[in-house]
């Protein structure tokens, strides 16, 4: 089988995780929305084209509350490592498209 058709493999300690080629490429998202119920967190990753009044969910991830909390902690740790290496990321409010123009 050609290399491009094989799953990528991620080694996480003793666990090997296969990644399909189409998943390995990832998807771009510039907005995330998070909802929850007593049993799960739902994270939608969305792409909104600048100036467009509508976005498209590119990926949805459903997590148990414990997994969500561990993901949140891991993301915070990675953000701290990133900023230690590359500098502080300036947080700014996104421009949200509105019928009469963007809101800053």
C-alpha positions, -999 to 999 in steps of 0.1 A, spaced: 0 0 0 14 34 -9 25 55 21 -2 82 14 -29 55 20 -15 43 53 -27 56 86 -3 79 104 7 66 138 11 86 169 30 71 198 16 82 232 37 62 256 27 25 251 -4 34 231 -2 37 193 -30 57 177 -38 55 140 -48 86 121 -66 84 88 -50 106 61 -81 128 57 -82 133 95 -44 139 97 -47 170 75 -70 186 100 -96 213 94 -94 251 99 -118 267 123 -119 303 134 -148 300 159 -157 274 186 -189 270 204 -193 249 235 -226 235 249 -231 210 277 -257 188 293 -253 170 327 -236 141 308 -214 157 281 -197 187 266 -202 194 229 -175 214 212 -183 226 177 -154 240 156 -167 264 130 -154 283 100 -169 317 93 -157 334 61 -150 370 68 -180 392 60 -203 362 56 -235 361 77 -233 323 82 -207 298 93 -202 260 88 -195 235 116 -163 217 104 -160 193 133 -179 184 164 -163 167 194 -185 152 222 -167 147 255 -176 133 289 -172 159 317 -140 143 331 -124 142 296 -134 178 290 -118 190 323 -86 171 315 -85 186 279 -90 221 294 -60 215 317 -39 201 289 -48 231 267 -38 256 294 -5 238 300 3 239 262 -7 276 260 17 284 288 45 264 271 38 282 238 39 316 253 70 308 272 87 299 239 71 323 215 58 352 236 24 363 248 -5 359 225 -25 391 225 -62 383 230 -86 404 210 -123 402 206 -133 386 173 -153 406 148 -188 391 146 -206 397 114 -239 414 118 -265 425 93 -254 461 95 -216 453 96 -191 438 121 -192 446 158 -157 453 172 
